[in-house]
Amino acid sequence: NCDIRYGGRFNHAVWARNGGSFSATNCNFLTNSKSIRIEGGAEPVITNCPLAPFSDGITIYDPSSGAGISNCTITQGDGYPVLLPMDSVDRFLYAMNNVYIPRGDDMWDAVGITTSNITESMTLPVLPHDFVYYLASSEVKVGGPSLPVLTISPETIVKNYRSTFSIGQGVLNPGGINSQGVTFTSLYDDSVGGDTSLNGATVGAAGDWNQIKFAGGSSGSMSNTEMRY
């Protein structure tokens, strides 16, 4: 039981771990610039910890996955509540009972996706509270001996800035049979998903994000999918 307040100067998280392990239970992370950053394969055990950050909440970089974080509530501040690898989203938000509480003003309404390596088949879920996915200068790689399939659920919005989907020995299946399919668009496209970049009313421009790239041995099947900017 502890309170950790007013830390995380500049771009530093108040509690950071690069490899190794640590644990926190029933600790309150309050008004820190950035709360928790995990990387280097670290898998800390963080349980029943409320976070009310000034900026970002929990940031996870591959090969860490956040598998030990459970029953935490993140009240969104002036930033994204969670940034993590794509293959960790479903477990983090659903299997581990972590939740985020949005600001309520349609700003920064996104879960950030860090560079990801998807080696097992998965379905990217629709996010709670009408949030979108945001990829900032990151790459999502799909491939491996099992020929993994990345399925993106209907009604999902993926916003990008200088990001790439690389499909190696794998499969990408965005879209679906719903009237609202999948949208890949620019971070600056405020016409869907609100003001994700918090820079006022903006529209996307051609070339805001890179590409979906298919290598030899890969495949893709798109239906009801819109690609912009």
Disulfide bonds with the S-S distance in Angstrom:
Cys2-Cys27 2.37
